[in-house]
């Protein structure tokens, strides 16, 4: 009778063990994950800023090319 009771309790024990493991893993990894997320966000903002700068440079270059064409100038290679 006792062994049957143990068999019935094993799934509950496994569930608790799994939950404890998940909590421990989350506690160990969550701070690092947050730090990496913060760094990715910062890098994303920097890339957005660089993209905007490059788009501005391309726009200015295109305007200069059009002005040079109107004036009959050829750009230096």
Secondary structure, 3 states (H helix, E strand, C coil): CHHHHHHHHHHHHHHHHHHHHHHHHHHHHHHHHHHHHHHHHHHHHHHHHHHHHHHHHHHHHHHHHHHHHHHCCCCCC
